[in-house]
Amino acid sequence: MTPQPGPRRARIAFSDSAAKQLDNITSEAQLHALDRALVVISVGPDAGEPIPGDTAGKGAA
């Protein structure tokens, strides 16, 4: 059973394109850095800087 996001936790979803990019990550260091970044974003969805050209809101920098 997948844990549901709580009131202070965001759900992270990957587009098909992002999922394909994840398949290409082979470095343990890259996987570790990505995991840490996803934890930060899931706990604080407003973390990071806006993505240039994106009007949907904040994104990870």
ABEGO torsion letter per residue (X at the ends): XBBBBBAABBBBBBBAAAAAAAAABABAAAAAAAAAAAAAAAABAABEBBBBGBAAEBBBX
